[in-house]
Amino acid sequence: MNVFITGTDTGVGKTRTTRLLLEALRTEGRDAVGYKPVSAGDRDDAMLLAEVSGDEPLDAINPVHFQSAVAPYVAAMLENTSLDPQVLISGYQALAARRELVLVEGAGGWEVPLAPGYRISDLAADLGLPVIIVAANKLGVLNHVLLTVNAIRAKGLTCAGIVLNQLGDELDTAMITNKGVIEDLTGVPLLTHIIHDQDFLDLEDFPVLSEN
């Protein structure tokens, strides 16, 4: 099943998680591609997804790009243009029509504004996909994940699981204990804990990707 991958913030590891999942899926022979509907600043994340998405052109993987490294809503104003949400939806639909599996990676966190009255959460709702949350494992992540889970449910969407991503080698008490309580607090499965510099994911930890 196609999924929407969101984060509790920017820089928490959405692209890393999406790329590792795509590599694992394609190694198993699945026709999987990444989709980065909108990017702002550099285009590195979209290019990383394109590199592991077969022969799809970059503009199909990332149909909207802004030069300014700010929220897309603000970037559009700075660049004297506007973002049409239908372009993002149509780009997804085109990929989904010709590929077996599409992993959609959001921009920043769940409520990042894309256009007037339209946010990442609205795009996810329009696509109607189950959502995987990627969160940096650190002090404060329980609050961030709980807020994001509640917001996903408020949109009528299913939160299919949580990925805790380790941004550094060192572990403190919060990082160690987060893994043990996050499922009980959220009612959402902890799919995996990615350790620092880990370069693979086990697809058995992501049953949603095998659902029809």
C-alpha positions as CSV (number, residue, x, y, z in Angstrom):
1,M,0.0,0.0,0.0
2,N,1.2,3.5,-0.8
3,V,2.0,5.6,2.3
4,F,2.6,9.1,3.4
5,I,5.7,9.7,5.4
6,T,5.7,12.7,7.7
7,G,7.9,14.1,10.4
8,T,7.6,15.7,13.8
9,D,9.8,18.5,12.5
10,T,12.3,19.2,9.7
11,G,15.6,17.4,9.8
12,V,14.3,14.3,11.7
13,G,15.2,11.7,9.0
14,K,12.2,11.5,6.6
15,T,14.3,11.3,3.5
16,R,16.7,8.9,5.1
17,T,13.8,6.6,6.1
18,T,12.1,6.9,2.7
19,R,15.4,6.2,0.9
20,L,16.2,3.1,2.9
21,L,12.6,1.8,2.4
22,L,12.8,2.3,-1.3
23,E,16.2,0.5,-1.5
24,A,14.8,-2.4,0.5
25,L,11.6,-2.6,-1.6
26,R,13.5,-2.4,-5.0
27,T,16.0,-5.1,-3.8
28,E,13.0,-7.4,-3.3
29,G,11.8,-6.6,-6.9
30,R,9.0,-4.2,-5.9
31,D,8.3,-1.4,-8.4
32,A,8.6,1.3,-5.7
33,V,9.2,5.1,-6.2
34,G,9.5,8.1,-3.9
35,Y,7.5,11.2,-4.3
36,K,8.5,14.5,-2.8
37,P,5.6,16.8,-3.8
38,V,7.2,20.1,-2.8
39,S,10.7,21.1,-1.8
40,A,12.2,24.4,-0.7
41,G,15.9,25.4,-0.6
42,D,18.2,22.9,-2.1
43,R,16.7,19.9,-4.0
44,D,19.0,17.3,-2.4
45,D,16.2,15.3,-0.7
46,A,14.3,14.9,-4.0
47,M,17.4,13.9,-5.9
48,L,18.2,11.2,-3.3
49,L,14.7,9.8,-3.8
50,A,15.1,10.0,-7.6
51,E,18.3,8.1,-7.5
52,V,16.6,5.1,-5.9
53,S,13.3,5.4,-7.9
54,G,14.3,3.8,-11.2
55,D,14.0,5.8,-14.3
56,E,11.6,8.5,-13.2
57,P,12.7,12.0,-14.0
58,L,13.3,14.4,-11.1
59,D,10.3,16.6,-12.0
60,A,8.0,13.6,-11.7
61,I,9.5,12.8,-8.2
62,N,9.4,16.5,-7.2
63,P,7.0,18.6,-9.3
64,V,7.2,21.8,-7.2
65,H,10.5,23.3,-6.0
66,F,11.2,26.7,-4.5
67,Q,14.6,28.3,-4.1
68,S,14.0,29.8,-0.7
69,A,14.7,27.6,2.3
70,V,11.5,28.4,4.1
71,A,8.0,26.9,4.3
72,P,6.5,26.6,0.8
73,Y,3.8,29.0,1.6
74,V,6.4,31.7,2.5
75,A,8.7,30.7,-0.4
76,A,5.9,31.2,-2.9
77,M,5.3,34.7,-1.6
78,L,9.0,35.5,-1.6
79,E,9.3,34.3,-5.2
80,N,6.1,36.1,-6.3
81,T,4.3,32.9,-7.3
82,S,1.7,30.6,-5.9
83,L,1.4,26.9,-5.2
84,D,-1.5,25.0,-6.7
85,P,-2.3,22.0,-4.5
86,Q,-3.8,20.2,-7.5
87,V,-0.4,20.0,-9.1
88,L,0.8,18.0,-6.1
89,I,-2.2,15.7,-6.1
90,S,-2.0,15.2,-9.9
91,G,1.7,14.4,-9.7
92,Y,1.0,11.7,-7.1
93,Q,-1.9,10.2,-9.1
94,A,0.3,10.0,-12.2
95,L,3.0,8.1,-10.4
96,A,0.5,5.8,-8.7
97,A,-1.1,5.0,-12.0
98,R,2.1,3.6,-13.5
99,R,4.1,2.3,-10.5
100,E,3.3,-0.4,-8.0
101,L,4.1,1.5,-4.8
102,V,4.6,5.2,-4.1
103,L,6.2,6.5,-0.9
104,V,5.1,10.1,-0.4
105,E,7.5,12.2,1.7
106,G,6.1,15.4,3.2
107,A,7.9,18.7,3.8
108,G,8.9,19.5,7.3
109,G,6.3,18.6,9.9
110,W,2.6,17.7,9.7
111,E,1.2,21.2,9.6
112,V,3.7,23.0,7.4
113,P,1.8,25.6,5.3
114,L,1.9,25.0,1.5
115,A,-0.6,27.6,0.3
116,P,-3.3,29.8,1.8
117,G,-5.6,27.6,3.8
118,Y,-3.7,24.4,2.7
119,R,-1.1,22.5,4.7
120,I,0.8,19.2,4.5
121,S,-1.9,17.6,6.6
122,D,-4.5,18.7,4.0
123,L,-2.4,17.1,1.2
124,A,-2.2,13.9,3.1
125,A,-5.9,13.9,3.7
126,D,-6.6,14.5,0.0
127,L,-4.3,11.6,-0.9
128,G,-6.1,9.5,1.7
129,L,-3.0,7.4,2.6
130,P,-1.9,5.8,5.9
131,V,0.7,7.9,7.6
132,I,4.1,6.8,9.0
133,I,5.7,9.3,11.5
134,V,9.5,9.8,11.5
135,A,10.7,11.3,14.7
136,A,14.2,12.2,16.0
137,N,14.9,10.1,19.2
138,K,15.6,12.8,21.8
139,L,14.2,14.5,24.8
140,G,10.8,16.0,23.9
141,V,10.0,13.4,21.2
142,L,7.1,12.0,23.2
143,N,5.3,15.3,23.1
144,H,6.0,15.8,19.5
145,V,4.8,12.4,18.5
146,L,1.7,12.6,20.6
147,L,0.8,15.9,19.0
148,T,1.4,14.5,15.5
149,V,-0.6,11.3,16.1
150,N,-3.5,13.3,17.4
151,A,-3.4,15.7,14.5
152,I,-3.3,12.7,12.0
153,R,-6.4,11.1,13.7
154,A,-8.2,14.5,13.6
155,K,-7.8,14.4,9.8
156,G,-9.5,11.0,9.7
157,L,-6.4,9.2,8.7
158,T,-4.7,6.1,10.0
159,C,-1.3,6.4,11.7
160,A,0.4,3.2,10.5
161,G,3.4,3.5,12.8
162,I,6.3,5.4,14.2
163,V,10.0,5.4,13.2
164,L,12.4,6.6,15.9
165,N,15.6,7.9,14.2
166,Q,18.8,8.2,16.1
167,L,20.6,11.4,14.9
168,G,23.9,10.7,16.9
169,D,25.9,7.9,18.5
170,E,25.3,8.9,22.1
171,L,22.3,7.7,24.1
172,D,20.9,9.4,27.1
173,T,18.1,8.3,29.5
174,A,15.3,9.9,27.4
175,M,16.5,8.2,24.2
176,I,16.7,4.8,25.9
177,T,13.3,5.0,27.6
178,N,11.4,6.6,24.7
179,K,11.4,3.3,22.8
180,G,9.8,1.5,25.7
181,V,6.8,3.9,26.3
182,I,5.9,5.4,22.9
183,E,3.6,2.6,21.9
184,D,1.7,2.7,25.2
185,L,1.3,6.4,25.1
186,T,0.1,6.7,21.5
187,G,-1.6,3.4,20.7
188,V,0.5,3.3,17.5
189,P,3.2,0.6,16.8
190,L,6.8,1.5,16.9
191,L,7.9,0.1,13.6
192,T,11.7,0.4,14.1
193,H,14.4,2.4,15.8
194,I,17.1,3.4,13.3
195,I,20.5,3.6,14.9
196,H,23.0,6.2,13.8
197,D,24.6,5.4,10.5
198,Q,22.3,2.4,9.9
199,D,22.1,1.8,6.2
200,F,19.3,-0.7,5.9
201,L,15.7,-1.4,7.0
202,D,13.8,-4.7,7.4
203,L,10.6,-4.7,5.4
204,E,9.1,-7.1,7.9
205,D,8.9,-4.1,10.3
206,F,6.6,-2.3,7.9
207,P,3.6,-4.5,7.2
208,V,1.6,-1.6,5.8
209,L,3.8,-1.7,2.7
210,S,2.6,-5.3,2.0
211,E,-1.1,-4.5,2.3
212,N,-3.3,-4.4,-0.8
